[in-house]
């Protein structure tokens, strides 16, 4: 049930995101488009509440709880950044402008900045998974997936650290 809700909220997010961009740029209604863009992450509030209720009522955590926490963490910390990135991409495509190229130290700086955002995401995800584990009464059987999710998300962050900071050690060359 919760997995269906997570998938449904993700589909709703994409539909509202696309609708917001269409209304904003193709229908030339920037304020109405902005409202749709702001509404796009609201489905995740439903996922958060439903997951918490499920665990508090004695449910066993599964992959849906972990995915929900990860998606919510990303949306809370980086949602605005992703919306601005998508908005800029659509604006450039409609104006037929090339994507600005960055390389060298500027690219390395952007990679580090992205990593710091993902640290924030990691903090939110770990807090949500930890809160879910607390709702299970710290039961290692009911909360095993949550603990596994914490470990997996920590490994992902570690890989991201090496990837992001590799550009500081080995900056990309400018492309002509």
N, C-alpha and C positions, 0 to 999 in steps of 0.2 A: 504494500500500500504506500509506504513512504517513498519507495523508489519511483513509483508512478508520479507521486507529487513532486519529487525532485526533477524528474524528466519534464513534467508539465510546466513547472516554474521556469525551467530553462527554455522550453519552447515559447512560453509566454514572453520571456525576456527578449528573445530574438525577434518575435513578431512585433512587440512594442518598439524595439530598437529600429527595426526596418520601417515600421509605420512612421515613427518619429522623423526619420531621415527623409522619407518620401514626402511627408507633409511639410517639413522644413524647407526642402530644396526644390522638389518638383511642383508642389502646390503653392510654393512661395508664402507659407504661413509659419514664420520662424517661431512665434510664441506658442502656437498650438503644437508644433513639432517639439519644442523644448519641454512642454508639459508631458508629452508621450515619452520622451527620453527620461524624464525624471521618474515617471511611473514605472518604467521597465523593471527595476529591481524589486518592486514590492512583493512579488511572488515569493521571494526568498524569506520574507518575514513569516509567511504561512509555513514554509518548510521548517524554519527554526522553531516555531511554536508547536507544530505537529510532532517534530522529533523529540522535543522536550517532554511533551505530554506522553508520547509513547514510552519513553524511558522511565518517566516518573510513575507510570501505571504498571511497571513491571516488565516491560518489553525488553528483549535482548537486542543489543546493538548489532547492526549489520552494515554492509557496505553502503547502504543508502544514507545512514547517519554520517558516515565518514565523508562521502561525496558531498552531502549537504553542507557539512562544516567547511570543507575545502572551498566550495563554490561561494558560500557566504563570506568567508575570509577574504577571498579574492575580490568580491564585489564591494565589501565594506572599505577595504584599503585602496584598491586600484580601480574601482568601478568608474570613478570620475575621469581618471587618466585614460582608460580604455574608451570611454564615450568621446572624449576630446580627440583621441587618435582616430577613431572611426569617423567622426565628424569632419576632421581635416582631410582624411582620405577621400570621402565623398565630395567635399568641396573642391579638392584638386582634380578629381576625375571629371566632374562636371565642367570645370574651367579648362580642362585639358592641360593642366600644368604638370611638369615633371616633379617627381618626389625629390625633395632636397637631399643631396648626398652628404653624408658626414663620414669622416674617416679620422684616423690618427687619434689624437688626444681627446677630441670632442666625442668621438664614438666610444672611447674608453670611459669618458665621464658619463655618457648616457647609460652604458652598461652597468656602471657602479650605481647610478641612481636607480635603475631598475632593480638591482639586487637589494638595495635598501628598502624599496617598496615591498619586495617579496619577504624581507625580514618582518615587516609589519604584518603582512598576510600570515606568515608563520605564527606570529604571536597571537593573532586573532583565532586562527585555526586550532592551535594548541589549547587556548583558553576555552573554545567551544567544545573540543573533544574532552578536555578535563572536566568541564561542567557537565557534559553528558555522562562521563564516568562517575561523577559525584551523584548524579540522578539515579544511577544503577545501584547506589549504596556501596560503591567501591567494590562491587562484586566482580572478581576476575573472570568469571565465566560469562556473565551478561555483558561485561564491558571489554571483552577481549579484542573485538574489532576496533574499538576506540583507541586502545593502547597500540594496536598494530598500525592504525592510521597515524598516530603521533610519531611512531618510528619511521614510517614510510615518508611522511612529510618532512621530517628532519633530514633524511637521506637526500630527498629532492633539493632541499635548501643547501645542503653541502655541495652537491653537484653544481647547483646554480652558482655558488660562491666561486668555485674553481673556473667555471665557464666565464662568469662576468669579469673576474679580476684577471683572467688571462689576457684580456685586451689592454689592461694597464701594463702588464709585463711585455706583451708583444702587440703593440698598437698596429692596427691595419693600415696599410699604405693607401694613399689617396689614389682614386681611380680617375684617369683622364678620359 
